[in-house]
Each structure stands twice: as structure tokens, then as C-alpha cells.
Amino acid sequence: MWFDFRWIQNNEAAIADHGVSKAECEWVVSRNRPTRIGDRFIAVGQTGGGRKLKVIYEMDDALTIFVVIAYPVR
């Protein structure tokens, strides 16, 4: 499924603090089924380069994702 991602300075900085790129977040979210917890979703999966990430995000609308945080996991 295709999604639009809304990036602002704050969420870009938050993921960068964990060494994660926007492209990696978009890859993991677009290719993994999320778990829903309240108003947020959690996607866990491998990037195209094989790194495992956890991406926590909210849906702005049916097709727009706002990444809250993302970080590598073991």
C-alpha cells in the first residue's frame, strides 16, 4: 500500500538521534503489518539493508503517516 509521510523538523531530528533515516522508516512502515496501541501504530521490520527497526507512528488521515520515533532493535 502507498502512503504519504509527513516530515517536520522535530520528527526528522528524533529519528536522526537514533541513527535512522526517513527512507528506512518509510521502508519498514510500508512493508510490515503494524500493531495498534491506542492512537499509535508500531511497525517492526527490516530495512532494505537488513537493519531491524521499530517505528512508532500516528495516522494523520487514511493515507498520511506521521512518524513519532524510530530506533534500531535487536
C-alpha positions as CSV (number, residue, x, y, z in Angstrom):
1,M,0.0,0.0,0.0
2,W,1.2,3.5,-0.8
3,F,1.4,6.1,2.0
4,D,2.3,9.8,2.2
5,F,4.7,10.6,5.1
6,R,4.6,14.0,6.8
7,W,8.0,15.0,7.9
8,I,8.8,18.1,10.0
9,Q,12.0,19.2,11.7
10,N,11.0,17.6,15.1
11,N,10.3,14.1,13.9
12,E,13.3,14.1,11.5
13,A,15.6,15.1,14.4
14,A,14.1,12.5,16.7
15,I,14.8,9.6,14.3
16,A,18.2,11.1,13.4
17,D,19.2,11.0,17.1
18,H,18.8,7.2,16.8
19,G,20.7,7.0,13.5
20,V,17.6,6.2,11.5
21,S,16.8,7.8,8.1
22,K,13.5,8.8,6.7
23,A,13.9,6.3,3.9
24,E,14.4,3.5,6.4
25,C,11.2,4.4,8.3
26,E,9.2,4.6,5.1
27,W,10.5,1.2,4.0
28,V,9.7,-0.5,7.3
29,V,6.2,1.1,7.6
30,S,5.3,0.3,4.0
31,R,6.3,-3.3,4.2
32,N,5.2,-4.5,7.7
33,R,1.8,-5.0,9.4
34,P,1.6,-2.7,12.4
35,T,0.3,-3.3,15.9
36,R,-2.1,-0.7,17.1
37,I,-1.9,0.7,20.6
38,G,-4.4,3.5,21.2
39,D,-4.0,6.2,18.6
40,R,-0.5,5.0,17.6
41,F,0.9,2.2,15.5
42,I,4.1,0.2,15.8
43,A,5.8,-1.4,12.8
44,V,8.8,-3.7,13.3
45,G,10.8,-5.0,10.4
46,Q,14.0,-4.9,8.5
47,T,15.1,-2.1,6.2
48,G,16.3,-2.8,2.7
49,G,19.8,-3.0,4.1
50,G,18.8,-5.6,6.7
51,R,18.7,-3.5,9.8
52,K,15.8,-4.2,12.2
53,L,13.8,-1.1,13.2
54,K,10.9,-0.3,15.4
55,V,8.8,2.7,14.0
56,I,6.1,4.3,16.1
57,Y,3.7,6.5,14.2
58,E,0.3,8.1,14.0
59,M,-2.1,8.4,11.1
60,D,-2.9,12.0,10.1
61,D,-5.6,10.6,7.8
62,A,-6.2,7.4,5.9
63,L,-3.1,7.7,3.8
64,T,-0.8,10.1,5.7
65,I,1.7,8.9,8.3
66,F,3.4,11.0,10.9
67,V,6.4,9.1,12.4
68,V,6.8,9.9,16.1
69,I,10.0,8.0,16.7
70,A,12.1,5.1,15.2
71,Y,15.1,3.2,16.5
72,P,17.1,0.1,15.9
73,V,16.1,-3.1,17.8
74,R,17.9,-6.4,18.2
